[in-house]
Amino acid sequence: MSATPMSGLSLVPAPAPQKTALIVESSAVVNHIVTRVLTSEGWNIRRAVDNKTLLSLSQSNPFDLIVSGQQTSGPEDIDLLRRIRSARPHIRMIILVDQWTRGDVIAAMREGAFSYFAAPFEPSALVDMIHKAMAEPAWDDGIEVLSATPQWVRVVARCDRVTADRLEQFLRGVGDLPEADKDDIASASHEILLNAMEHGANFDPNRYVELAFVRSRRAVTLRVKDPGKGFSLEELRHAANTNSSSNPLDHMAVREEQGLRPGGWGILMAKALVDEVIYDEHGNDVLLVKYLDSKRPRGPRGF
């Protein structure tokens, strides 16, 4: 009896297993946002009525993403994350809270939260972060807290765009800042972080930048140090900061020649959002200073 010939058969790859998210019931708006984003990407959704149920389900089932409920406090959700990660150390969890205290965001970073949102927050920012959590192929924390008090935080961050976005969201909750200052500081740090990751490390995920956040009574100072050899601001032709007033888009042609991503506005944007931007001699260590009261110095901004 001859074997059945196989040459005419086409092998169809097995479909990828459906990913599943576990979410705690939250406000109607948040429930709608999370459900819409997950179902639009074909994810399965399991729901828990509270943290106790979520913990039980997460310990007995491997979920790809967990989103906590908004009606809980920061310490409750951080304790929940700690207990979940003791059994599933690489779980991606986005924490949503209505009640929080200073230091909760730092604790969330230490415990490996993917992101942290304290009310009030922009729904669009939550949507964007859920998409990032869903798309990240190989999950690893990427953010390590070196030392922290509510006034002084030092972290190292992996050199990739998603880690920069996550760190920007964490910074919005550090230091108990007025809303307008919070947005300016987080956005400025994000731009400088991307510059450091791109030009200091070529977005190499095996390299890290260091960021320090210092909150005094009258100012916030952020320090970003990249692992590169540095640069001269006068020679930074791919940045909008060096454009002449007659040609504000001159740097874009330089970036295209050098094969860089569209952009180059980071230094210019940071200058507009904070009061001082100060580079060291080598160009790989920068301070951003934002004054928080009316006694700020008057005169020209820093570099």
RARA-V610196 format. One record per residue. RES is the residue in three letters. PSI is psi in degrees with one decimal (none if undefined). Layout:
RES_PSI / RES_PSI
This chain:
MET_123.5 / SER_150.5 / ALA_149.8 / THR_127.2 / PRO_140.9 / MET_-7.7 / SER_-27.0 / GLY_-3.3 / LEU_141.0 / SER_133.0 / LEU_122.4 / VAL_122.4 / PRO_144.7 / ALA_141.7 / PRO_146.6 / ALA_141.3 / PRO_142.8 / GLN_133.1 / LYS_151.6 / THR_135.3 / ALA_145.5 / LEU_121.7 / ILE_146.0 / VAL_139.1 / GLU_134.2 / SER_-154.9 / SER_161.8 / ALA_-39.5 / VAL_-47.8 / VAL_-42.1 / ASN_-43.6 / HIS_-44.6 / ILE_-51.7 / VAL_-44.1 / THR_-43.9 / ARG_-44.9 / VAL_-46.4 / LEU_-44.2 / THR_-30.2 / SER_-23.9 / GLU_7.5 / GLY_19.1 / TRP_150.3 / ASN_148.2 / ILE_128.4 / ARG_143.3 / ARG_145.8 / ALA_143.2 / VAL_-22.4 / ASP_177.5 / ASN_-33.2 / LYS_-44.3 / THR_-40.8 / LEU_-44.6 / LEU_-44.5 / SER_-46.2 / LEU_-40.2 / SER_-28.2 / GLN_-22.5 / SER_-6.6 / ASN_140.2 / PRO_107.0 / PHE_152.7 / ASP_-22.7 / LEU_141.8 / ILE_135.0 / VAL_120.1 / SER_169.3 / GLY_148.0 / GLN_-21.9 / GLN_3.0 / THR_170.8 / SER_163.8 / GLY_-52.5 / PRO_-36.5 / GLU_-47.9 / ASP_-32.4 / ILE_-40.2 / ASP_-39.8 / LEU_-46.1 / LEU_-42.8 / ARG_-43.0 / ARG_-37.1 / ILE_-44.7 / ARG_-17.4 / SER_-27.7 / ALA_-34.4 / ARG_83.2 / PRO_-18.7 / HIS_19.0 / ILE_141.7 / ARG_119.8 / MET_128.2 / ILE_123.0 / ILE_128.0 / LEU_131.0 / VAL_150.3 / ASP_-34.2 / GLN_131.6 / TRP_161.9 / THR_163.2 / ARG_134.0 / GLY_-17.3 / ASP_-40.2 / VAL_-40.2 / ILE_-44.3 / ALA_-38.6 / ALA_-40.3 / MET_-43.0 / ARG_-37.8 / GLU_-3.4 / GLY_28.8 / ALA_144.4 / PHE_-40.4 / SER_170.2 / TYR_123.4 / PHE_119.5 / ALA_131.9 / ALA_142.0 / PRO_147.8 / PHE_159.5 / GLU_125.4 / PRO_-36.0 / SER_-33.7 / ALA_-38.6 / LEU_-43.7 / VAL_-46.8 / ASP_-41.9 / MET_-35.6 / ILE_-43.2 / HIS_-41.6 / LYS_-41.6 / ALA_-35.7 / MET_-32.6 / ALA_-22.3 / GLU_114.8 / PRO_-45.1 / ALA_101.5 / TRP_128.1 / ASP_147.8 / ASP_-52.9 / GLY_-11.2 / ILE_124.0 / GLU_127.9 / VAL_117.8 / LEU_-42.8 / SER_153.7 / ALA_134.9 / THR_168.5 / PRO_-21.8 / GLN_-21.3 / TRP_114.9 / VAL_133.9 / ARG_128.3 / VAL_158.9 / VAL_144.2 / ALA_136.0 / ARG_144.2 / CYS_75.5 / ASP_160.4 / ARG_-40.4 / VAL_-40.3 / THR_-38.3 / ALA_-41.3 / ASP_-41.8 / ARG_-42.2 / LEU_-35.3 / GLU_-44.3 / GLN_-40.9 / PHE_-40.7 / LEU_-25.2 / ARG_-19.8 / GLY_0.7 / VAL_132.0 / GLY_-2.1 / ASP_61.7 / LEU_154.8 / PRO_148.7 / GLU_-46.1 / ALA_-43.8 / ASP_-37.7 / LYS_-47.3 / ASP_-43.7 / ASP_-46.1 / ILE_-44.7 / ALA_-43.0 / SER_-41.9 / ALA_-43.0 / SER_-35.8 / HIS_-43.5 / GLU_-43.5 / ILE_-36.8 / LEU_-46.2 / LEU_-40.9 / ASN_-45.8 / ALA_-41.9 / MET_-38.0 / GLU_-52.9 / HIS_-22.4 / GLY_-19.5 / ALA_2.0 / ASN_35.1 / PHE_39.0 / ASP_113.4 / PRO_-6.2 / ASN_-0.2 / ARG_161.0 / TYR_147.5 / VAL_155.4 / GLU_134.8 / LEU_134.7 / ALA_136.9 / PHE_121.3 / VAL_124.3 / ARG_109.5 / SER_-177.4 / ARG_-34.6 / ARG_-0.2 / ALA_160.0 / VAL_132.7 / THR_131.2 / LEU_134.7 / ARG_129.1 / VAL_121.6 / LYS_123.3 / ASP_165.0 / PRO_6.7 / GLY_-177.9 / LYS_-8.2 / GLY_-178.8 / PHE_166.3 / SER_129.0 / LEU_-32.0 / GLU_-26.0 / GLU_5.4 / LEU_70.4 / ARG_-16.9 / HIS_5.4 / ALA_142.3 / ALA_-21.6 / ASN_-24.5 / THR_-0.3 / ASN_149.7 / SER_158.8 / SER_-24.9 / SER_-18.2 / ASN_79.9 / PRO_-7.7 / LEU_13.8 / ASP_-36.4 / HIS_-22.2 / MET_-37.4 / ALA_-37.7 / VAL_-43.0 / ARG_-39.1 / GLU_-40.8 / GLU_-37.9 / GLN_-0.5 / GLY_27.6 / LEU_158.1 / ARG_154.5 / PRO_141.9 / GLY_-130.8 / GLY_7.7 / TRP_-0.5 / GLY_-52.6 / ILE_-41.8 / LEU_-42.7 / MET_-41.9 / ALA_-41.3 / LYS_-36.7 / ALA_-20.6 / LEU_-24.9 / VAL_177.0 / ASP_-29.3 / GLU_138.3 / VAL_111.8 / ILE_118.4 / TYR_150.3 / ASP_-179.3 / GLU_-34.7 / HIS_-13.9 / GLY_6.2 / ASN_14.8 / ASP_119.6 / VAL_143.4 / LEU_133.0 / LEU_128.6 / VAL_128.7 / LYS_119.2 / TYR_141.2 / LEU_1.8 / ASP_-179.5 / SER_-3.7 / LYS_19.5 / ARG_150.2 / PRO_145.7 / ARG_151.1 / GLY_-169.4 / PRO_151.0 / ARG_169.8 / GLY_-173.8 / PHE_none
